[in-house]
Amino acid sequence: MALSADRPEKMVKSLEVKDLGYALYSDAKLDAARAFGIAFEVGTATRLAMRGFGIDLEDASGQDHHGLPVPSVFLVEKGGTIRWVYSNPDYKVRPENAALLEAARAAAKERDADTE
């Protein structure tokens, strides 16, 4: 599952990708981002620079909060326990697949140890 700060109408392009492989949901109000502690407000100078690149946060989200989530990955159990978090304000830097797989394996071992 993935969450986007865009409103549903703006997510259509992402949803047109065949076999996306995961569900994509809108968090335009940033309720989930705030709950996870990863929401931040974009300052005026940055918003103006973004507009220069054709990015309008208000239009994308349909909101006037001027916020975005820090790009993050959470490994969450079915019961809601968060087992691993990766957050990086640099949206270009993502965890390596091997690191994510190792984190998932470690979280599974930790979960299994908790249930023994």
C-alpha positions in Angstrom: 0.0 0.0 0.0 1.2 3.5 -0.7 -0.1 6.9 0.4 0.1 10.1 -1.7 -0.4 13.7 -0.7 -2.2 14.3 -4.0 -6.0 14.3 -4.1 -7.6 11.3 -5.9 -8.2 13.3 -9.1 -4.5 14.1 -9.4 -3.5 10.4 -8.8 -5.1 9.2 -12.0 -1.8 9.0 -14.0 -0.2 6.8 -11.3 -3.2 4.6 -11.3 -3.1 4.2 -15.1 0.2 2.2 -14.7 -0.6 -1.4 -15.5 0.1 -3.8 -12.7 1.1 -1.2 -10.2 1.6 -4.0 -7.7 0.1 -2.1 -4.7 -2.9 -0.1 -3.7 -2.5 3.7 -3.9 -4.5 5.9 -1.5 -4.9 9.7 -1.2 -3.8 11.4 2.0 -4.5 14.9 0.7 -5.4 16.2 4.1 -2.1 14.7 5.5 -4.0 13.0 8.3 -1.9 9.8 8.0 1.3 11.8 7.6 0.6 13.7 10.7 -0.3 10.5 12.6 3.0 8.9 11.5 4.9 12.1 12.5 6.3 12.7 9.0 4.3 15.8 7.8 6.0 19.1 7.4 5.0 22.6 6.1 6.6 23.8 2.9 7.9 27.4 3.3 6.8 30.3 1.0 10.2 30.5 -0.8 10.1 26.8 -1.6 6.5 26.9 -2.7 7.3 29.7 -5.1 10.3 27.8 -6.4 8.1 24.7 -6.9 5.5 26.7 -8.8 8.4 27.7 -11.1 8.7 24.0 -11.9 5.0 23.7 -12.5 4.2 22.2 -9.0 1.3 23.7 -7.2 0.8 22.0 -3.8 -2.7 23.5 -3.3 -3.8 22.3 -6.7 -2.3 18.8 -6.2 -3.8 18.2 -2.7 -6.9 20.3 -3.0 -5.9 21.7 0.4 -4.3 24.9 1.7 -2.1 23.4 4.4 1.1 23.7 2.3 2.3 20.5 3.7 4.0 17.4 2.4 5.1 14.1 4.0 8.7 13.2 4.4 9.2 10.2 2.0 9.0 7.2 4.2 8.7 3.4 4.2 6.9 1.6 7.1 6.8 -2.1 7.7 3.5 -2.6 9.6 2.1 -5.8 10.9 -1.6 -6.7 10.3 -2.3 -5.7 13.9 -0.8 -2.3 13.4 2.6 -2.7 15.1 5.2 -0.7 13.2 8.3 -2.9 12.9 10.6 -0.8 10.8 10.8 2.8 9.5 12.9 4.5 6.9 12.4 8.2 6.4 14.6 10.6 4.4 13.7 14.2 3.5 15.6 13.8 0.2 12.9 12.2 -2.0 15.6 11.0 -4.4 17.1 8.7 -1.8 15.2 5.5 -1.2 16.1 2.3 0.7 17.8 -0.3 -1.3 15.7 -3.4 -2.1 18.1 -5.6 -0.2 17.9 -3.4 2.9 14.1 -3.4 2.8 14.1 -7.2 2.4 16.5 -7.6 5.3 14.4 -5.3 7.5 11.3 -7.4 6.6 13.1 -10.6 7.6 14.4 -9.0 10.9 10.9 -7.7 11.7 9.4 -11.2 11.1 12.0 -12.7 13.4 11.3 -10.1 16.0 7.5 -10.7 15.7 8.0 -14.5 16.0 10.2 -13.9 19.1 7.5 -11.7 20.6 4.9 -14.5 20.2 6.9 -17.3 21.8 
